């Protein structure tokens, strides 16, 4: 029985290490880990989807990109929903929920048209208060001429 236990333990340890490496891509000298959870959009270039720094998770500005296609969702309300779902996925990979969000900064291309949709989708996804502090700013142009980009910070205490 003993000769089977050690290989089993090694297999489990290797699986855990593989899972951790798929989520945490790199780590700074001070322990800041980049995040790249399975099912998330792909970060290309000199940015990462998010990082864990101590008890905080910082998520990059998320757009309404469908992870399955890599393309923006065509419907404006659906695109805003997808942007929130993209940031939620990254937060959940570090055991945080939308209710653990401590800061939202939302950039929109047209405040009058997009803000009501943001309010509607956010209320649906959060379900009820408390809502995080939020700043919404109209900007002249977003990447890919998008209508929304959502930057967020989450409180996710490290389990000891």
SULUR-V128414 format. One record per backbone hydrogen bond with DSSP energy under -0.5 kcal/mol. NH is the residue of the N-H (numbers start at 1). CO is the residue of the C=O. E is the energy in kcal/mol with one decimal. If there is no record, write none. Layout:
nh | co | e
NH | CO | E
NH | CO | E
This chain:
nh | co | e
4 | 1 | -1.0
5 | 1 | -1.0
6 | 2 | -1.3
7 | 3 | -0.6
8 | 4 | -1.6
9 | 5 | -2.5
10 | 6 | -2.6
11 | 7 | -2.4
12 | 8 | -2.1
13 | 9 | -2.6
14 | 10 | -2.5
15 | 11 | -2.1
16 | 12 | -2.4
17 | 13 | -2.3
18 | 14 | -2.3
19 | 15 | -2.4
20 | 16 | -2.7
21 | 17 | -2.3
22 | 18 | -1.4
23 | 19 | -1.1
24 | 20 | -3.2
25 | 23 | -0.8
25 | 34 | -1.1
28 | 32 | -2.5
31 | 28 | -1.9
33 | 31 | -0.5
33 | 52 | -2.1
34 | 26 | -2.6
35 | 50 | -2.8
36 | 23 | -2.1
40 | 37 | -1.7
44 | 42 | -0.5
47 | 45 | -0.8
49 | 35 | -0.6
50 | 35 | -0.7
51 | 58 | -2.2
52 | 33 | -2.6
53 | 51 | -0.5
53 | 56 | -2.7
56 | 53 | -1.8
57 | 154 | -2.6
58 | 51 | -2.5
59 | 57 | -0.5
59 | 152 | -2.8
60 | 49 | -3.1
62 | 150 | -3.0
65 | 63 | -1.6
66 | 71 | -2.9
67 | 65 | -0.6
69 | 66 | -0.7
70 | 66 | -3.2
71 | 66 | -0.5
73 | 64 | -2.8
79 | 75 | -2.8
80 | 76 | -2.1
81 | 77 | -2.3
82 | 78 | -2.4
83 | 79 | -2.0
84 | 80 | -2.0
85 | 81 | -2.6
86 | 82 | -2.7
87 | 83 | -1.9
88 | 84 | -2.4
89 | 85 | -2.3
90 | 86 | -1.4
91 | 87 | -2.3
92 | 88 | -3.1
93 | 89 | -1.5
94 | 91 | -1.7
95 | 92 | -2.0
96 | 91 | -2.0
100 | 97 | -1.6
101 | 98 | -1.7
102 | 153 | -2.8
103 | 153 | -1.3
104 | 133 | -2.1
105 | 151 | -2.6
106 | 135 | -3.4
107 | 105 | -0.5
107 | 149 | -3.0
108 | 137 | -2.7
109 | 147 | -1.8
114 | 110 | -3.1
115 | 111 | -1.8
117 | 113 | -0.5
118 | 114 | -2.4
119 | 115 | -2.6
120 | 116 | -2.2
121 | 117 | -2.6
122 | 118 | -2.9
123 | 119 | -2.4
124 | 120 | -2.0
125 | 121 | -2.6
126 | 122 | -2.7
127 | 123 | -2.0
128 | 126 | -1.3
135 | 104 | -2.0
137 | 106 | -2.9
139 | 108 | -2.8
145 | 142 | -1.8
146 | 143 | -1.4
149 | 107 | -1.9
150 | 62 | -2.4
151 | 105 | -3.2
151 | 149 | -0.5
152 | 59 | -1.5
153 | 103 | -1.9
154 | 57 | -3.0
155 | 100 | -2.6
156 | 55 | -3.4
156 | 154 | -0.6
